[in-house]
Structure formats: C-alpha cells, structure tokens
C-alpha cells in the first residue's frame, strides 16, 4: 500500500501507466473495503458480548483517524506537482470518489437530511442546487480549467487576467469562502467527536483536528486524494445502512428511495392527526401564553425586572426561613442568579425567549407540512399570497446561489487539476455526480423515515420510557436536542421536543433501534465527511497563501522545498484559527456553508466563466467585478443575518431586498459581478493578443495558435 500511495510518477504518464496504476488502486481499495466490513462485524459481535459503548466510540474514533493518518504518512511528499495536484495522475473514477468525499461535507452528511426533516419540501432546494452545480462544472469550467493547466484558481486568474491584482483578489476571496466553509466542517468534527468519545465539544474539535492535519500537512493533495477515497467508502456505507434498516423495519422493502412516496403519504396523515390533537394544542397554548407574558414584560422593562428580582429574593428568603431542603434552596438561588442584572440584558434575554416561545407556539413544533411546496396560499388572502410569493422566490434564489456557488468553489475546482487529461476531467465530473447522487437521492427518504418514526413511535410515549438516545444527545448539546413535559401530563407530545437538524442523521440508528455499533459507524461516516472536506479546504487556503501569494507574488525564486514547507506551516496556522472560531459555535452548519457558496458564487463565477468564454474580459474588469460582487454579497449578509449583525454591531432595522433571505445573498453579487466585468472591460484596453489567442485555443483546440 505504501508503494501505491507513495509512488511518484511524471505528470505526463502514459495511458498504459495510468491503467496499471488504476488496477493497483482497485486491489488496494478492494482489500480496504473488505477490511472495513470485517471491522464492523467484529465490533458488532464484541458489543453483543458486552463491550461498553464508550469503548466502541473510542475504537471508531481512534481507528478511523489512525487510518487517515497512516495514508497521510505514506503519501508524504515535498515534490511541488505531487503536493499541489497529486502529480496529475489520479484516475477519473477515483478522482470522482475523492471529489464526492471532498464535496459531501458535514452539511451534506449531517445537515441536509436534518434540513429536509425540519423544512420538508423547502429543503429540496439544497439537493437541486448542489447537484445542478455539477452540471455547470461539467459544461463551463472543469475541462477548460484543466486545459489552462495551473495549480489553483488564483493561479488561473493571475495567468488569464495578466497580473497580480486579479490573483491577489482571488487569494482573498478563496480564503474568505474556504475559511467560512472550514469552520463549519470543524464544528461538525467537534460535534461528532464529542458524541463518539464523550469529550467536551471544544476538546473534541482539537482531537479531530489532529486527523485533518496529518493528512493534508504531510502529503498535500496526494495525501488528501487517497484519504478522501477511503473516507468516501466509509461515509457512503455509514449513510446507507441505517436508512435501509429503517426502510425494512417500516415497510419490509430494503430500497428506501422506492418507499419514499408511500411513507410520505403516511407522514402527511400523521401530521393532520397531530395538528388536531388536543394535547398538542394545549402545548401550543402554553408557549403562546409564555410569549405573551414576555411581551408584557418588554413593555415596561424596569418595573418587570424589579418585580422579578423581588420575587426571586423573597422565594429564597422564605425557603431558608422554613428550613426547606437544600436542593430547593439551591434551585431558588440559581433562579435568582438568572435574573438579568441590567435592563439592557433583560431586553436581550426576554426578546430571545419571547421569539423562541413564538416559534414553538405553532402546530407540528413549528415545522411546515412535509409535502407542502411553499408557505402561504396563492389563492388566499393578500398576506397568504405574499407569503407564497416570498417562499417561492427564496426557494429559487437558494437554488441559484447553490448551483453557481458549487461551480465556483476553489477546493472543488482544484480537484480537476489532478487528472491526467481534459477527457479525464469530463469523466471525473460524471463520476462525481454518480457518487454524490447515491447520498443525495437517499437524504429525502431518510428525512421522511425518521419523521414517520418520531410521529408514530415517539409521540405518545411516557416521559419515563423515552429511549436512551434522547438523554444521550441532550447531554452532548441541549441546544440540539431538549425535551420538557410542558403540559405536565407525563406523556411526550411533538411540541415538547426541540430538535436541531444537525443530529437527525447521527441519531438515526438509535431512532431505528439499531445496535450501538451502527451509531458509531454513522458517526465515523460523519467524521469522514467533515474531515475530507476540511482537508481540501485547508489545503486550498494554504496553497493560496504559499503558492499564489508567496511564490507567485513575493519570491518567484523560492525553491520547491521552501514553498511546500511554507504551505505546511500556513496550513497549521489556518487550521488552529478555524478551530478557535468553530469552538465559539458561531452559527448553524448550514448557514456557514451556504454563506461560503454565496461568497464563491459572487467572487469567482463571473470572472471564471467570462475569462473562459469571452476573450475581451480584461484585468481591470475582472478585478473590479470580483470586488463589486463579493462586496455587495458581504454587505447584504452583514446587514440582514442575525449572527453577523451582532458581530459587526449593526443595529439598524433589517431590510430584505425583495424578501430574499441572507442565505441567498449571492443572488445580488453574481449579476453585479458580471455587469461590472463587461462594462469595465469594454471601457478599458483589451488583453494582450497572446492572451486572447490562448482563450481561443482553450475553447477551440482544433484552431492553430499563431
């Protein structure tokens, strides 16, 4: 195996050499697949023999991280072509698999099915946008970028647009979108590591980070490629097994995609029953009453704050005077300490609590009906018509941003520099789509099967008989899962559970009653998804700084060894910075990922596509276009997204443009970028004749260059 991963060949490998190399890879990964299956079976047997769950979690964590680290060590290199583009010798099918792993991040593996669970039809925008983006990659970008032959996207921008200004802007944009994306992946790593090992979330982040660094630090793109192939195998098995099990359990059919529609019909019937359930309506009324009480407090904050403090102090005094049990006194003192210390803090706390109660004072715990296409009603009242139009507009806007963002993500486009030829680049995109399809076609079924299980098995269960997984996940992070007997009847209602989308997939084995070893395998799959994408993103950032900034702009005479060493040092620094930011839990995974897509779409898509298909696009047009597109996207996010508003201290009222949510901010950046590139290019001088001929040759290779 070391001979395969550590082999170094010329980038101009012959077809026979590539075929022989692929046969060796088939053999290695065939043994790897068999070994992984045996590993799962052995752990399943040991679990039945009494192996503790904590041990199983640690074994999965250590075994998978050690495996990836081993591949990274065997693939170590200081050769520039190997480090940056894996020697341009990765067979199309394996590049497709590596791209699939690189692509299927924590958001895809962990977040997407959870989003579909919480939002129903609306979540399909992610599947349609992300999958459609690969069609744009195949048609407009991958083969042409491979013909240009650079190492990175900023490298292409510098070569195509004749200078370091476009290159530098490309470096800044690549770092911005990749850093935003990698923070989401490391957040997912911390979440999964904490669940597997029982470590604190913050410690879990840095444990998982070790696995990321060993792969990308030692061998660059070569190590990342072969690690990602191994990670894809783990993550796709881990994703499919519990869904197939749930499908068999509920319907007897082992193909969840086939029974999706049948189970969706049953979920729709259960939704009607739950909406009309008096107990669910009772819970909704309690949340509404809580929201009304908080609203009343906010109308006279000083008086309400004084009354709350006086009441809390009196309760503590009364309990102490009556020699109440120590636990009751401690609880009363805790309640007194929780009273906001200032009026400003009270406004902040009570507003958040009011909004949280209002969100839960709705049928189905605030979730829309799963099969409802858009909110509102096109034939209803003016308010319902407006809600319908806004919902449809945001659905289409999100698809657009995700498609265009997918086609412009630097860490994905870099993968198509690693194949031997332009033909392999096209084939690689096809394989990428196939490997991604396996997961994306399953995610909607998973969401429906889990929702069926919750609606028909969990709802109505006495609180003292709730399954163990609820307590386990509440311990990991109460913000992701919490239950409370709101109406004090001792029976679980849907409205009494607050669940985050990020745990739906990870909890699926436990929800379906599978052995814990399968939960460990799914967590290992989620870890593989997060690690694989984090590897590619960190490498993109490090390469942008070491290759594009240092080598191309600062020290063109730097030796290969020096360039690779600087890349490794920068990779370590960036990884630690991203881990620190992720430890602050800045926002949910899906928003962070979607923000990265909007940044990539606005910054890169116009410059890349016009640079390939319009030879008149020039340096000034591309530079100002990238700045304008990225600037308008960033401005819209900062002024409309709650977390970013807090970070930048924005206090003005939120003003959405045409009702578009901040997750789709790239919708404004892309057309602005295109318009600026075209206008400025036409108003300034044309590129050099040599550059124009190069563009013509890349698009029409049959034409002879002068």
HELIX and SHEET records of a PDB file:
HELIX    1   1 UNK A    2  UNK A    6  1                                   5    
HELIX    2   2 UNK A   15  UNK A   48  1                                  34    
HELIX    3   3 UNK A   53  UNK A   74  1                                  22    
HELIX    4   4 UNK A   80  UNK A   85  1                                   6    
HELIX    5   5 UNK A   86  UNK A   88  5                                   3    
HELIX    6   6 UNK A   92  UNK A  103  1                                  12    
HELIX    7   7 UNK A  106  UNK A  106  1                                   1    
HELIX    8   8 UNK A  107  UNK A  111  3                                   5    
HELIX    9   9 UNK A  112  UNK A  119  1                                   8    
HELIX   10  10 UNK A  120  UNK A  123  5                                   4    
HELIX   11  11 UNK A  124  UNK A  136  1                                  13    
HELIX   12  12 UNK A  137  UNK A  141  3                                   5    
HELIX   13  13 UNK A  142  UNK A  148  1                                   7    
HELIX   14  14 UNK A  153  UNK A  160  1                                   8    
HELIX   15  15 UNK A  164  UNK A  197  1                                  34    
HELIX   16  16 UNK A  201  UNK A  251  1                                  51    
HELIX   17  17 UNK A  256  UNK A  275  1                                  20    
HELIX   18  18 UNK A  278  UNK A  299  1                                  22    
HELIX   19  19 UNK A  301  UNK A  321  1                                  21    
HELIX   20  20 UNK A  326  UNK A  337  1                                  12    
HELIX   21  21 UNK A  343  UNK A  360  1                                  18    
HELIX   22  22 UNK A  363  UNK A  366  5                                   4    
HELIX   23  23 UNK A  382  UNK A  406  1                                  25    
HELIX   24  24 UNK A  410  UNK A  413  1                                   4    
HELIX   25  25 UNK A  414  UNK A  417  5                                   4    
HELIX   26  26 UNK A  422  UNK A  453  1                                  32    
HELIX   27  27 UNK A  454  UNK A  458  3                                   5    
HELIX   28  28 UNK A  463  UNK A  465  5                                   3    
HELIX   29  29 UNK A  468  UNK A  476  1                                   9    
HELIX   30  30 UNK A  494  UNK A  496  5                                   3    
HELIX   31  31 UNK A  501  UNK A  503  5                                   3    
HELIX   32  32 UNK A  504  UNK A  511  1                                   8    
HELIX   33  33 UNK A  516  UNK A  543  1                                  28    
HELIX   34  34 UNK A  544  UNK A  554  3                                  11    
HELIX   35  35 UNK A  560  UNK A  583  1                                  24    
HELIX   36  36 UNK A  589  UNK A  600  1                                  12    
HELIX   37  37 UNK A  601  UNK A  605  3                                   5    
HELIX   38  38 UNK A  606  UNK A  613  1                                   8    
HELIX   39  39 UNK A  619  UNK A  640  1                                  22    
HELIX   40  40 UNK A  642  UNK A  648  1                                   7    
HELIX   41  41 UNK A  657  UNK A  659  5                                   3    
HELIX   42  42 UNK A  662  UNK A  664  5                                   3    
HELIX   43  43 UNK A  666  UNK A  683  1                                  18    
HELIX   44  44 UNK A  689  UNK A  699  1                                  11    
SHEET    1   A 2 UNK A 481  UNK A 483  0                                        
SHEET    2   A 2 UNK A 497  UNK A 499 -1                                        
END                                                                             
